[in-house]
Structures are given as C-alpha cells and as structure tokens.
C-alpha cells in the first residue's frame, strides 16, 4: 500500500543517490566517471527509489524512532545494490563486446565479484562515505517526520 512515508523515502533516497553521482565524479577525476554520468544517474536513482520505497518507507512504520539508523541502513543497502547493479552492467557490456569469447563462463561470474568489490572500494573514500552517510541520515529523519506528520 503506498503511503506518504514510502513515497518520500523513495524520492529522497533517489535524490541522495543521484547526488552521490556528482560526488563520485569529483572525488575520482582520473577514473573518467563523467563518461557514464547518465547511466550512473539512472542506476543510482532507480536503485535509490526502490530501496527507499521497499526498505526505508516500510520499516519506518515499525522501527522508526528517530530515523537516523534507518537512514544509515538504507544508504548502506542502496550502496551495495548500486555496486552490484553497476558490476552486472559492466560484465554484460564485456560479454556483448565479446571479451569472454572462448573463455570459461565462470570468468564472467568471477569478474562480476571483482567489479562489485571494485565499485564498493570507490565508496570507501572518506569524502564519498561521509557525504553518503550524512545524506542517509537526512533521508531517514525526513522519512520519519513524514510518517509522523501524515499518519
């Protein structure tokens, strides 16, 4: 059942995740992430909305005291899912480019794990992690306040 808290959680976490695209681009200029800005915005926004709607918006009804811990949990969950989805996209592009032609199919699975860890390592930069956790706290408190206001 759609509620105001779920809608606000989804939209706020999607906006926070989209803001993290800009943080990643400026924290890692050598990685040339600016080539994939539109792809990153779509993936980060979609995963942020889904995690906000399904996880944060639903749990705030039962567990939301201040919303801070729920926001941090939602930010970490969204980060892990975003890294996994970006790794899937990267491996899929490599498969379509015939990088695995004649290789063992297990190589694609191993590269999926390697790329997930690589994308997660980008988030461990202190500036990126700090901003991500702060935005998670803001989203959690905003969702909690929305739940109490319109419940």
PEQUIBEL-V561087 format. One record per residue. N is the residue number from 1. RES is the residue in one small letter. PHI is phi as a letter, one per 20 degrees, with the letter a starting at -180 (* if undefined). PSI is psi as a letter, one per 20 degrees, with the letter a starting at -180 (none if undefined). D_FIRST is the distance of its C-alpha to the first C-alpha in whole Angstrom. Layout:
((N,RES,PHI,PSI,D_FIRST) (N,RES,PHI,PSI,D_FIRST))
This chain:
((1,x,*,p,0) (2,x,f,p,4) (3,x,c,r,6) (4,x,f,h,10) (5,x,f,g,11) (6,x,f,g,9) (7,x,f,g,11) (8,x,f,g,14) (9,x,f,g,14) (10,x,f,g,14) (11,x,f,g,16) (12,x,f,g,19) (13,x,f,h,19) (14,x,f,g,20) (15,x,f,h,22) (16,x,f,g,24) (17,x,f,h,24) (18,x,f,h,26) (19,x,f,h,28) (20,x,f,h,29) (21,x,f,g,30) (22,x,f,h,33) (23,x,f,g,34) (24,x,f,g,34) (25,x,f,g,36) (26,x,e,h,39) (27,x,f,h,39) (28,x,c,m,40) (29,x,f,h,42) (30,x,f,h,44) (31,x,e,i,41) (32,x,l,l,41) (33,x,f,i,37) (34,x,f,i,38) (35,x,f,h,38) (36,x,d,k,35) (37,x,g,g,33) (38,x,f,g,31) (39,x,f,g,30) (40,x,f,g,29) (41,x,f,g,27) (42,x,f,g,25) (43,x,f,g,24) (44,x,f,g,24) (45,x,f,g,21) (46,x,f,g,19) (47,x,f,g,19) (48,x,f,g,19) (49,x,f,g,16) (50,x,f,g,14) (51,x,f,g,16) (52,x,f,g,14) (53,x,f,g,11) (54,x,e,h,11) (55,x,d,f,13) (56,x,f,g,14) (57,x,f,h,11) (58,x,e,h,10) (59,x,f,h,13) (60,x,f,h,14) (61,x,f,h,12) (62,x,d,h,15) (63,x,d,i,18) (64,x,e,n,18) (65,x,e,f,21) (66,x,d,i,23) (67,x,n,i,21) (68,x,f,g,24) (69,x,f,h,23) (70,x,f,h,20) (71,x,f,g,21) (72,x,f,g,24) (73,x,f,g,22) (74,x,f,h,20) (75,x,f,g,23) (76,x,f,g,25) (77,x,f,g,22) (78,x,f,h,22) (79,x,f,g,25) (80,x,f,g,26) (81,x,f,h,23) (82,x,f,g,25) (83,x,f,g,29) (84,x,f,g,28) (85,x,f,g,26) (86,x,f,h,29) (87,x,f,g,32) (88,x,f,g,30) (89,x,f,g,31) (90,x,f,g,34) (91,x,f,h,35) (92,x,f,g,34) (93,x,f,h,36) (94,x,f,h,39) (95,x,f,g,39) (96,x,f,h,39) (97,x,e,j,42) (98,x,m,k,44) (99,x,f,h,44) (100,x,d,j,44) (101,x,f,p,46) (102,x,n,j,48) (103,x,e,r,47) (104,x,f,p,45) (105,x,f,h,41) (106,x,f,h,41) (107,x,f,h,42) (108,x,f,h,39) (109,x,f,g,37) (110,x,f,h,39) (111,x,f,h,38) (112,x,f,g,35) (113,x,f,g,35) (114,x,f,g,38) (115,x,f,h,36) (116,x,f,g,33) (117,x,f,h,35) (118,x,f,g,37) (119,x,f,h,34) (120,x,f,h,33) (121,x,f,h,36) (122,x,f,h,36) (123,x,f,i,33) (124,x,f,i,35) (125,x,f,p,38) (126,x,g,g,38) (127,x,f,g,37) (128,x,f,g,34) (129,x,f,g,32) (130,x,f,g,33) (131,x,f,h,31) (132,x,f,g,28) (133,x,f,h,28) (134,x,f,g,29) (135,x,f,h,26) (136,x,f,g,23) (137,x,f,g,24) (138,x,f,g,24) (139,x,f,g,20) (140,x,f,g,20) (141,x,f,g,21) (142,x,f,g,20) (143,x,f,g,16) (144,x,f,g,17) (145,x,f,h,19) (146,x,f,g,16) (147,x,f,g,14) (148,x,f,h,17) (149,x,f,g,17) (150,x,d,k,14) (151,x,d,none,13))
